[in-house]
Amino acid sequence: MNNKGQLIEKMIAYYAGDARRINHFLKVYGFAKAIGEMEGLDAYTQDIVEIAALTHDIGIKQSEIKYGSSAGQYQQAEGPPEAEKMLSRLGVDRPVIDRVCWLIAHHHTYTDIRDMDHQILVEADFLVNIHEDDMSPDAIRSVHDKVFKTESGKEILRALYQF
């Protein structure tokens, strides 16, 4: 997808009136873009990472409507159909849509991460959630040791929290 601005515009409209959620996905996008570039991703994978970062929480609205909760398992279930509709309307290629939807369906799954796009999305989301959830220093160190695998993500995390 050449024009991320169109997707950002659609996601802002999707979450109109919810500044917290808009700011969240924009921050995750910024970190995912940076980590991907710092790790030297190929252009195709970088595109997937950026699209997934922008849409990773798209399932929250439907989760709250259906379940009264934005819990991760509900987001992972409700997000892919919403993303598929939006990305199809924007003319995104089917293989990219399929991979982005898989990432959305697994962005709260921290075990058995095998692919760089999944790892980067998880790390970028954690970088934002750590601050938004006001995690303790011990919890941050635990996430660093157990979840973060990329050198770039670890570098950013250590710079943010100076440990």
C-alpha positions in Angstrom: 0.0 0.0 0.0 1.7 3.2 -1.2 -0.4 5.7 0.7 -0.6 5.0 4.4 -2.2 8.4 4.7 -5.4 7.0 3.3 -5.5 4.2 5.8 -4.7 6.7 8.6 -7.6 8.8 7.5 -10.0 5.8 7.4 -8.8 4.7 10.9 -9.2 8.2 12.3 -12.7 8.3 10.9 -13.4 4.8 12.3 -12.4 6.0 15.8 -13.8 9.5 15.5 -14.3 11.0 18.9 -11.9 8.5 20.6 -8.7 10.5 20.8 -7.1 7.9 23.1 -7.5 5.0 20.6 -6.4 7.2 17.7 -3.3 8.3 19.5 -2.6 4.7 20.5 -2.6 3.3 16.9 -0.6 6.2 15.6 2.1 5.7 18.3 2.2 1.9 17.6 2.6 2.7 13.9 5.5 5.1 14.7 7.3 2.5 16.7 6.6 -0.4 14.3 7.8 1.7 11.4 11.0 2.6 13.2 11.7 -0.9 14.4 11.1 -2.4 11.0 13.4 0.1 9.3 16.1 -0.3 12.0 15.9 -4.0 11.6 16.2 -3.7 7.8 13.0 -5.3 6.8 12.3 -5.8 3.1 9.8 -3.4 1.6 7.0 -6.0 1.5 7.3 -7.0 5.1 7.7 -3.3 6.2 4.4 -2.5 4.4 2.7 -5.4 6.3 4.1 -4.2 9.6 2.9 -0.7 9.1 -0.6 -1.6 7.9 -0.9 -4.1 10.8 0.2 -1.5 13.3 -2.4 1.0 12.1 -5.2 -1.6 12.2 -4.1 -3.9 15.1 -6.9 -2.7 17.5 -9.7 -2.3 14.9 -11.6 -5.1 16.7 -12.1 -3.1 19.9 -15.3 -1.4 18.8 -17.1 -4.6 17.9 -15.6 -6.3 21.0 -17.2 -3.6 23.2 -20.5 -3.8 21.4 -20.7 -7.6 21.4 -19.0 -8.5 24.7 -18.9 -5.2 26.7 -15.1 -5.7 26.8 -12.0 -4.8 24.8 -10.1 -7.8 26.2 -7.4 -9.1 23.9 -9.1 -12.3 22.9 -12.2 -10.4 21.7 -10.0 -8.0 19.8 -8.3 -10.8 18.1 -11.6 -12.4 17.1 -13.4 -9.3 16.0 -10.5 -7.4 14.4 -9.8 -9.4 11.2 -13.3 -9.0 9.6 -13.3 -5.3 10.3 -9.7 -4.9 8.8 -10.6 -7.0 5.8 -13.5 -4.8 4.9 -11.5 -1.6 5.3 -8.4 -2.8 3.5 -10.4 -4.3 0.7 -12.2 -1.0 0.1 -8.7 0.7 -0.1 -7.6 -1.8 -2.8 -4.9 -3.6 -0.7 -3.7 -6.8 -2.3 -5.3 -10.0 -1.0 -2.0 -11.6 0.3 -1.3 -8.4 2.3 -4.8 -8.4 3.7 -4.6 -12.0 4.7 -1.3 -11.5 6.5 -2.4 -8.3 8.3 -5.6 -10.1 9.4 -3.5 -13.0 10.8 -1.3 -10.5 12.7 -4.4 -8.7 14.1 -5.7 -12.1 15.2 -2.5 -12.8 17.0 -1.2 -9.5 18.3 -2.0 -10.4 21.9 -0.3 -13.8 21.5 3.2 -13.6 22.9 4.3 -17.3 22.8 5.7 -19.0 19.8 6.4 -15.8 17.8 8.2 -17.0 14.7 8.0 -14.2 12.2 9.6 -10.7 12.3 6.4 -8.9 11.4 4.6 -10.5 14.3 7.5 -9.8 16.7 7.7 -6.1 15.7 4.0 -5.6 16.0 4.0 -7.1 19.5 7.0 -5.0 20.6 5.6 -1.7 19.2 2.3 -2.4 20.9 4.1 -3.1 24.2 6.2 0.1 23.9 2.9 2.1 23.9 1.0 0.0 26.4 3.8 0.1 28.9 3.4 3.9 29.1 -0.4 3.9 28.8 -0.8 1.2 31.4 1.8 2.7 33.7 3.6 -0.5 34.2 6.0 -1.0 37.1 9.8 -1.1 36.5 9.8 -4.8 37.4 7.0 -5.5 34.9 8.9 -3.6 32.2 12.1 -5.6 32.9 10.1 -8.8 32.7 8.6 -7.8 29.3 12.1 -6.8 28.1 13.5 -10.2 29.0 10.5 -12.4 28.0 8.9 -10.7 25.0 11.4 -8.4 23.2 13.6 -10.1 20.7 14.7 -7.4 18.2 17.8 -5.4 19.1 16.0 -2.2 17.9 13.0 -2.8 20.1 15.2 -3.5 23.1 17.2 -0.4 22.4 14.1 1.8 22.3 12.6 0.2 25.4 15.9 0.7 27.4 16.1 4.3 26.1 12.5 5.1 27.2 12.9 3.6 30.7 16.7 3.8 31.2 17.7 0.4 32.5 
